[in-house]
Amino acid sequence: MSAKYIHDCDSCKYLGTGTCSILGNKEYDFYICEHGDLGRTLIARYGSLGYEYMSGILFSCVELTPLDKVALYNNLELTEEEEGRLLRVFARMWKEKLTISDYQSMNVFGVGDFGNGNVVWEKDS
């Protein structure tokens, strides 16, 4: 399958064309760009004009972006750095869902305040 729209970046690798409900049910050409210093960028192009695309550095936001979800859904192979950023996103999402009783049950050593990140681990002698 070839790209539907013109994309003139030699650093980009074409991944495929498809529609996506979380991106508005348009038909997109998907690319991964390895050119950026901050990490790989996923590009969703919906036209051939220069401005007709969406892009984002993978897993660089506090929450999963629609483009992050597209990458995960399509099993895009991740770099170690991207896996680390994804793990931090999931950890933040998990932590935001915890209740006070969850934090209290985690305080198994009887010291520190887990909710504020002040846990003091007891070490074996």
N, C-alpha and C positions, 0 to 999 in steps of 0.2 A: 504494500500500500504506500502511496506517496502522499506528501503534504497537499492540502487543499489550497492553502494560502501562501503567499510569498513571504519568506523570512530570510533576511540577508546577513545573518550573523554566522560567520564561519566557525565560531567556538561552540555553537549549539548542536546538540545531537537530537534528531527527530525521533520521538517515541511512538507516535501514532496519532490517529484522528478519531474523535468520537464525541458523543454528546454526554452531558453531565447535568443531572438535575440540581445539584448544589451550586452550580455555576450558571444557572438560568436556562437550561435546556437548549443552548446554542450548540452548533457544531464547532469543535475546537481542534486545532493542531497542537499537540503537546510536545515540548522540547525541554531538554535539560541543558543548562549552560554552565560550564565549568570555568568560565572566565573570571568570575568575581573573586575578590580577596576575602570576602566575608563568608563564603560558602557557595555551594551549588544553588542555582536559581531554577525553579520550575516555571516554565512559560506556557500560558494557554492563549494561543492566537486565534481570534475569531474573525479576522479580515486581513487583507493584504496591505492596508494603509499603515503607516508607521505607528500610529497610536492605538491600533485595534488589537490589543493584547492585555492580559493580566500577568503579573509575575510576582514572585516572592522567594526569598531565601528560605530553604526548607527548614521548618521547625525553629524559626527565629523569634516567634511571638510568644506571649504568655499563654495563649490558648492555641489550639489547632485552627489553622486557617482553612478555608475551602480547598485551596491548592494543596495543603498538607494532607487533607483527607483524600484527595484524588491520588496523590502519590502512594499513600498507604493502601488504598483500595486496589490499585493496580500493581501492588507488590514491587514498587521501584526499589532496586537494590540500594541500600543506604551505606554511606561511609561511616566509619567509627565516630567521627565528629557529629554527624547527623543523628546517629543512634543515641549519643549522649544528650544532645539537645532534646530529642524526642522523649527520652527518659525523664528529663527535668520537667518538660511540659506535663507528662502524665503524673509525675509526683506532685506538681502544683495542683493539678486538677483533683487528685485524690485527697490532698491535704485540705482543700477548700470544702470538701464534702464531710469532713470529720466533725463530730459533735464534741461537746465538753466531756461527756461520759467516755467517748472513744479515747480522748487524751488522758483521762484519769486512769483508764484501764491499761494504758501503755506505760504508766509511771510505775513499773514493776520494781524498781530499785529503791523507791521511797525517797529519792533525792531529785532535785532539779525541777524544772518546769518545761515539759516537752513542748507545750504549745508555743512557747516563746523561744524555742531552740536552745534552752539552757540546760540540757541534760548532762549530768556528770556520770560517766560510765564507771562502774566499780571494776577494778582490775583484780585478777587472781594474783595472789602472792606467790 
